[in-house]
Amino acid sequence: LIFGFAKKNGVTCIMAHREVFLQPGTSVPRLAQDETNDKAVGWRNCDASLFNLRVGPNYSKNKKKAPSAPAMFECLSMDIYKSKSCISPMSPLFDLPTPTVKSPHPDVPPLLCATVMLPALEPKMFGGSTGDVPTFLLYVVLQMTQETANALKDLDNADPAYRNLVRWAQKKMSGRLKCIGIVHNWDDLNFPSWLNGYNGKPVLINKSGEFRVHPEGLYMEQTINIHLFNIFARKGLFALRPKVSGMRFAFGGTVESRDDSEMPERALWAVEGYNLPMFEETHRLNNQTLGWLRKEAEAAGKTWPI
């Protein structure tokens, strides 16, 4: 299954062909794990120990953190698109890969898909944002590791993070996904000083997120809608925009632990991005293509009620 690109008014548009869905991993290249070129463009899985996460005992008092154990999922693909509005869910528009690791737990699909929706326009101080405006979409597909699958077979003796994963997938820990971004070359990019405290600071995805599990257990999908962040966060992220194409960063996620029985936290995923063309209008989902994809997805039974 393939899809192509065509130039229209100087912009590369995605042209979907008959009986074809979007193919994961076609817009952002995967880098070799031993890549050392700072000018390289793409992504790769990284060491989850980059992220310091909560550990017990009594975190509420001691506030102790430690490097994460290996991530529970590994990234398979990353894509960047631009659309005239938010798209959620994204996964029915894609021809997702067949997982090579089988989940032994009926409530935890082997694939985790995530969409980050970033405003394409400068945020306004008043009036808010509904998301019905031009939006850049970062879409990643992750697969559980074999270590995770093995742990799910024996939850009683597994690390508490695996039990948190199951409860999160069952929507018993809704609103407890935390995302963490660490910019490696922060000093080189000359960010405004007021942003310094945010490098590596976890962000709790609550009202700005949507979580779904496919009714047949094919995958679960997390949407992160930056349009719904508060105005100061949106302005801060918009201030980073001119720097992103030269940024080297790590991006991770975890399910928030709140008491000792849920500790220690563990990374769900750990990915590095190098010089991503996040805000370049290269791969655009125009209304015609998007409408066709949605129609085909519905006909193929790939959609489900929201």
C-alpha positions as a printed Julia matrix, in Angstrom:
306×3 Matrix{Float64}:
   0.0     0.0    0.0
   1.43    3.34  -1.06
   0.47    6.96  -1.19
   2.12    9.69  -3.2
   2.77   13.39  -3.14
   1.85   16.07  -5.67
   2.68   19.76  -5.89
  -0.24   22.18  -5.8
   0.38   25.92  -5.59
   3.89   25.2   -4.37
   2.73   22.99  -1.5
   3.24   19.23  -1.36
  -0.13   17.58  -0.79
  -0.82   13.99   0.18
  -2.63   12.25  -2.67
  -4.48    9.16  -1.47
  -5.04    6.46  -4.09
  -7.92    4.04  -4.26
  -7.89    1.35  -1.56
  -5.0     3.07   0.18
  -4.64    4.49   3.7
  -1.84    6.62   5.05
   1.35    4.69   5.67
   3.09    5.24   9.02
   6.69    6.42   8.86
   6.66    8.02   5.4
   7.17   11.67   6.39
   9.88   11.54   9.09
  12.88    9.18   8.74
  14.08    6.86  11.47
  17.7     7.4   12.48
  20.21    4.69  13.26
  20.66    4.15  16.98
  24.37    5.02  16.66
  23.76    8.22  14.66
  26.19   10.94  15.82
  25.58   13.69  13.24
  24.01   16.63  15.07
  22.57   17.85  11.74
  20.68   14.63  11.06
  16.9    14.88  10.62
  14.65   12.24  12.11
  13.87   10.26  15.25
  15.05    7.23  17.19
  14.24    5.38  20.39
  16.41    6.5   23.29
  17.44    5.4   26.77
  14.51    5.94  29.15
  16.95    6.67  31.98
  17.16   10.2   30.56
  13.89   10.8   32.42
  13.92   11.17  36.19
  10.62    9.82  37.5
   8.94    9.45  40.87
  10.06    6.78  43.33
   8.95    5.92  46.83
   8.7     5.73  49.68
   6.4     8.62  50.54
   6.97   10.67  47.41
   4.55   13.39  48.56
   6.98   14.16  51.4
  10.4    13.17  50.05
   9.94   14.29  46.4
  12.57   11.77  45.32
  13.09   10.88  41.67
  15.38    8.42  39.88
  16.19    7.47  36.26
  13.46    5.39  34.65
  13.81    1.69  33.91
  13.56    0.73  30.18
  10.46    2.03  28.42
   7.43   -0.25  28.16
   6.82    0.61  24.49
   9.17    1.33  21.61
   8.45    3.72  18.76
   7.87    2.2   15.32
   7.15    5.34  13.31
   6.7     9.1   13.46
   4.86   11.38  11.05
   4.12   15.1   10.76
   1.17   16.55   8.84
  -0.67   19.83   8.57
  -4.46   20.06   8.47
  -7.0    22.89   8.48
  -8.28   21.64  11.84
  -7.66   19.04  14.53
  -8.1    15.39  13.57
  -9.12   12.92  16.25
  -8.88   10.01  16.16
  -6.05    9.74  13.59
  -5.44    6.0   13.63
  -8.43    4.96  11.45
  -6.8     6.92   8.59
  -3.65    4.79   8.73
  -2.7     1.31   7.59
  -1.22    0.33  10.95
   1.5    -2.34  11.11
   0.82   -5.85  12.33
   2.45   -6.04  15.76
   5.36   -8.44  16.14
   4.77   -8.7   19.9
   1.5   -10.21  21.09
  -0.17   -8.79  24.18
  -1.16  -11.46  26.73
  -3.61   -9.12  28.48
  -7.1    -8.64  26.98
  -7.31   -4.99  28.08
  -3.89   -3.84  26.84
  -3.47   -3.73  23.05
   0.05   -4.25  21.68
   0.03   -0.9   19.84
  -0.15    2.56  21.38
  -0.76    5.43  18.97
  -0.36    9.06  20.02
  -1.25   12.32  18.3
   0.03   15.72  19.42
  -1.99   18.57  17.88
  -0.13   21.89  17.76
  -1.69   25.23  16.72
  -0.31   26.57  13.45
  -1.29   30.15  14.33
  -0.1    32.37  17.16
  -2.42   31.95  20.17
  -4.7    34.83  21.09
  -4.84   36.19  24.61
  -8.64   36.32  24.47
 -11.14   34.07  22.73
  -9.38   30.77  23.28
  -8.99   28.09  20.62
 -11.44   25.38  19.64
  -8.97   23.46  17.51
 -11.03   24.24  14.39
  -8.04   26.15  13.0
  -4.88   25.18  11.08
  -3.05   22.51  13.07
   0.2    20.58  12.86
  -0.17   16.91  13.8
   2.64   14.79  15.22
   1.58   11.14  15.02
   3.58    8.26  16.48
   2.97    4.51  16.56
   4.47    2.52  19.43
   4.59   -1.2   20.15
   4.91   -2.89  23.52
   8.28   -4.5   24.15
   8.68   -8.21  24.73
   9.67   -7.38  28.31
   6.29   -5.68  28.77
   4.43   -8.64  27.29
   6.28  -10.98  29.65
   5.46   -8.79  32.66
   1.77   -8.71  31.77
   1.66  -12.5   32.03
   2.45  -12.32  35.75
   1.18   -9.01  37.1
   1.29  -10.13  40.73
   5.08  -10.3   40.56
   5.61   -7.5   38.05
   6.89   -3.98  38.59
   3.99   -1.74  39.78
   4.3     0.29  36.57
   2.86   -2.63  34.6
  -0.18   -2.74  36.84
  -0.5     1.03  36.31
  -0.4     0.39  32.56
  -3.29   -2.07  32.8
  -5.37    0.29  34.94
  -4.62    3.17  32.56
  -5.71    1.07  29.56
  -8.89    0.18  31.47
  -9.49    3.93  32.03
  -9.17    3.49  35.79
  -6.28    5.98  35.84
  -7.72    8.51  33.39
  -6.1    11.92  33.28
  -2.8    10.62  34.66
  -0.62   10.57  31.57
   2.42   12.82  31.98
   4.57   13.95  29.07
   8.15   15.15  29.43
  10.32   17.01  26.92
  14.05   17.55  27.38
  15.9    19.79  24.91
  19.51   18.59  24.74
  20.92   21.71  23.06
  18.93   24.24  25.11
  21.82   26.66  25.64
  22.72   26.71  21.95
  19.21   27.79  20.96
  19.11   30.96  23.1
  15.6    30.49  24.44
  14.02   33.28  26.52
  15.23   32.95  30.12
  11.67   32.65  31.46
  11.38   29.27  29.7
  14.39   27.71  31.44
  12.36   26.12  34.22
  10.21   24.21  31.75
  12.97   22.12  30.18
  12.35   18.6   31.48
   9.28   19.59  33.5
   6.45   17.0   33.31
   3.09   18.1   31.92
  -0.05   16.31  33.13
  -2.42   15.57  30.24
  -5.89   15.84  31.71
  -8.6    17.94  30.05
  -6.36   18.45  27.02
  -6.23   14.71  26.3
  -8.5    12.0   24.92
  -7.83    8.3   25.36
  -9.52    5.54  23.37
  -9.14    1.79  23.07
 -10.19    0.16  19.82
 -13.28   -2.03  20.49
 -11.51   -5.07  19.05
  -8.33   -4.39  21.01
  -6.23   -3.6   17.94
  -4.64   -0.51  19.49
  -5.13    2.27  22.0
  -4.84    5.92  21.05
  -3.9     8.98  23.1
  -4.6    12.45  21.73
  -2.85   15.5   23.2
  -4.53   18.74  22.12
  -2.24   21.73  22.65
  -5.15   23.99  21.62
  -6.63   23.24  25.06
  -3.51   24.21  27.03
  -3.71   27.49  28.94
  -2.7    30.66  27.11
   0.71   30.95  28.79
   1.66   27.39  27.86
   0.5    27.89  24.28
   2.44   31.15  23.99
   5.51   29.47  25.45
   5.32   26.63  22.95
   4.73   29.07  20.11
   7.88   30.93  21.16
   9.84   27.72  20.58
   8.58   27.37  17.03
  11.45   29.13  15.17
  13.94   26.94  17.03
  12.39   23.5   16.48
  14.13   22.78  13.18
  17.47   23.0   15.0
  16.37   21.26  18.18
  17.64   17.94  19.53
  15.25   16.68  22.16
  13.95   13.66  24.07
  10.22   13.08  24.49
   8.79   10.64  26.99
   5.57    9.73  28.74
   4.57    7.95  31.94
   1.46    7.14  33.96
   1.54    9.28  37.09
   2.04    7.42  40.39
   0.56    8.97  43.52
   1.15    6.49  46.34
   3.76    3.91  47.28
   1.79    1.0   45.81
   2.12    2.63  42.36
   5.84    3.46  42.64
   8.24    3.68  40.94
   7.05    5.4   37.8
   8.34    4.0   34.53
   8.49    5.48  31.04
   5.79    4.38  28.62
   8.0     5.5   25.74
  11.3     7.34  25.22
  12.02    8.89  21.82
  14.57   11.41  20.55
  13.9    13.89  17.73
  16.64   15.58  15.72
  15.99   18.79  13.77
  12.4    17.83  12.94
  10.6    19.84  10.21
   7.69   20.26  12.63
   6.35   23.53  11.24
   7.18   23.16   7.57
   4.14   22.82   5.32
   5.47   19.77   3.52
   2.88   17.06   4.13
  -0.58   18.57   4.07
  -3.87   16.76   4.56
  -6.2    18.81   2.4
  -9.96   18.63   2.84
 -10.49   16.5   -0.26
  -7.95   13.88   0.8
  -9.12   13.9    4.41
 -12.76   13.5    3.4
 -11.88   10.58   1.13
  -9.8     8.89   3.83
 -12.6     9.2    6.38
 -15.11    7.75   3.93
 -12.82    4.81   3.13
 -12.11    4.24   6.82
 -15.81    4.08   7.56
 -16.42    1.71   4.66
 -13.6    -0.54   5.88
 -15.0    -0.61   9.42
 -11.94    1.17  10.81
 -13.92    3.82  12.72
 -15.84    3.57  15.97
 -18.14    5.84  17.97
 -16.39    8.66  19.88
